[in-house]
Amino acid sequence: IFLVPMLQKRANLANKKRVDATRVLSSKIGETISGIHEIHGNGSYRIENRRYGEFVDELFKIRIVWNMYRNGIKVLNNLFQNLGPFLLFIVGGYLAIHGRFDLGALVAFLSAYEKLYDPWKELMEFYQVYQDASVGYKRLMEYFDVEPEFALESADREPYKLRGEIQARDLSFSVSGGIQLIKQVNLHLDPGEHLALVGFSGSGKSTLAQCISQLYKYTGGSLQIDGKEISEMTKRDIVRNMGIVAQSPYVFDGTIRENLIYSCEAVLEGNGAEQGRGLPTLDEMIEVIQQTGLFVDVLRFGLNRVLRTDQEEELVNKLVRVRTNFRAAFGEELGEYVEFFDERRYLHFSSVAANLTFGSPNREDFKPDRLPSNAFFLSFLEEAQLRGPLMSLGRELATQAIDILGNLPPDEIFFRQIPISIDEFEDYKVVVGRMKGSRLHELSDEDQLRLLRLALRFVPGIHKIVGLPEIMETMILEGRFLFMERVQKDHPGSFAFYRMSDYIHSQTIL
């Protein structure tokens, strides 16, 4: 009653981990196939082997745990099912041994013997499954156990240090079917010399480059670097002396930094730092992305990152200091263009909802679009005596929007000036029609909700069709402090308020 459900729960958890790990491994295999030219070109087979080893080890451990729980459940089921009859039959056999060997005792003894057959049968079935899996595994490994075209590294020497003199004599490359992609090419390239290959698509330009970089094994002629035949060099020789930018570059799953230093890690993998040189420093990586025109994009990625509450505490403290210094240095200069958060001022380029809550919600039910249906927020509006004024604001917004845009084509440009989207316009037309001759409290709950939602979306600095009275601004500012007090008391942690000294973890760094 207790053991089986407990084991089943753990078996289900282990099975979920197994499925997730299998999917990750499958994704990794697909990624490796797509980026195989990067792996060969950078000689990063050690890195990939290590990653695959970690994946397989983890999956192996998960499967062991899963099978232990699964088979444990089966053993328990069989044990509880057969334990009672088995003990009963044992007693019958014991009595038969002591002279009471009647027919009933004999049947009991034979039945007890029969019960031993089921575990033995299961053991044999497991053995057969094991053997079948072993055959399948060995067969699968035979497909992957392919001798590489080039030796990976030499066991008795260090990688060559090449100057870069490249010479090809009658170089040819053919594929299956006898199709020649390169035919008797001759060239000589001195160290430091540049060569541009020009030709039609399919003329063999990239094929020649891939033969030089050991991505393809040429089928005829000679191709040498510093007098050494490329086909006789190891992968380690090539990657130590040659950098490759593939025709179709592949970005692996991981961070920008991991992709930037991918080839550097491949060179250093297994050999450590060479002549005091390790991985590139942060300054060197920044210099590279500046030279390649990626700095702004990488910076944008970083600034759009959302930091979790449990990470980068030192960075968070620095960002708060930068915020303070930025406002002190540029606040006055940017005052006409940037509306800095100030809890004592109304923000004319933020919505009414943002001015009231003055923070970033940490819970879904406090998101701006869900506030009109949030019971706590509606209670707060009643307490702050804001519900009626906001409903009146919503009615005025809806009426003015329909009067101005009612007969105009549904152009996106017009709708930027009102807090109503194109998709909602017809619905608000109907609401305005129902409002004629009716008081606000006489409207249906659905119509009142629409008007409240409209008022909360209103941004005075953008939606110019209606002005926000100064008394309304004052009421909203007073309501802001009441909301902070109420929400911290009744729903602590549901909001991160905009304060100069606090970092908002639910928003990006920027």
ABEGO torsion letter per residue (X at the ends): XAAAAAAAAAAAAAAAAAAAAAAAAAAAAAAAAAAAAAAAAAGAAAAAAAAAAAAAAAAAAAAAAAAAAAAAAAAAAAAAAAAAAAAAAAAAAAAAAAGBBBAAAAAAAAAAAAAAAAAAAAAAAAAAAAAAAAAAAAAAAAAABBBBABBABBAABBBBBBAGBBBBBGBBBBBBGGBBABBGBBBBBBBGBBBBBBEBBGAGAAAAAAAAAGABBBABEBBBBGGBBAAABBAAAAAAABBBBBABBBBBBEBAAAAAAAAAAAAABGAEBBGGBBBBBAAAAAAAAAAAGAAAAAAAAAAABBBBAABGAAAAAAAAAAAAAAAAAAAAAAAAABBBBBAABBBAABBAAAAAAGBBBABAAABAAAAAABAAAAAAAAAAGAAAAAAAAAAAAAAAAAAAAAABBBBAAAAAABABBAAAAAAAAAAAAAABGBBAAABBAAAAAAAAAAAAABBAAABAABBBBAAAAAAAAAAAAAAAAAAAAABBGABBBBBAABBBAABBAX
